């Protein structure tokens, strides 16, 4: 029992002391936010909502959300069970 406890304790110490040197320093790949508002306005204009009105389309009668049998109950289709 002591050996298992020592092994678990040693594993926890190894995890805590793991080398994570790649996380400690600042990254040279970081790009700061774009500051030029004039160019940004031209680029972002293509992503805005369209300014034209589109009336809703009428597709006729809406399909019912559910259907009932002649006795007023809803039945599921039987599924084949494979064993």
N, C-alpha and C positions, 0 to 999 in steps of 0.2 A: 504494500500500500504506500509505503514511504517512497518507493522507487517511482511509482506512477505520479505521485504528488511532485517529486523533484523533476520529473520529466516535463510535466505540464508547466511548472514554474520556469524551467529553463527555456521552454518554447515561448512563453510570454515575454521573458527577458530578451530573447532573440528577436521577437517581433518589434518590441519597443526600440531596440538598438539598431534596427535595420537602417541601411544606408539610403537616405532619401536626398542625396546631394543635388539631384536634378531639380528638386522642388525649392531649394533654399535660395537660389540666386534669381535675379530678375531676368526675364526673357528678352532677348534681342529681337524677337520676331513680333513684338507688339507694335501695332500701328495706332497712332492717336486718332481721335475722331476728326472727321472732315469739317473744316472751319469755313470754307468759302460758300457763303449763302447764295451768291448769284448763280454759280454753277449748280448748286444743289437744287435750287428752285426749278431750273430747266429739266433736270433729271427726274425730280419727283413729280413733275406735272404729268408724266405718262402713267403714273400709278394711281391717280385720283379717280373718283367715280365719274362716269359719263354724265354730261350735262343735258342730255336729251330725255324727253319723257317717253316711256314705253308703256302703253296701256296694258292692263292685265289681259291675258288670253283667256278665251272661254272655250273649254274643251267639252262642252255639253254637260250631261248629268254626271255628278260625282259618283264614284263607286262606293257602295256601302262599306262601312268599317268592318262589319261582320254579317254573317247570314245565319238564319235559324231554319230548322226543319219545320215541317208542317205542324208538329206538335208544340212548337215554341222553344225547343231546346237546340243547342248547338252541339254537333257531334264532330269529333276528330276522325280523320281517315285512319283506318287500322294500319299499323306498321308491321312488317314481317320481322319477327325476332329470330335471330340466328344464334344457335348455341354451340 
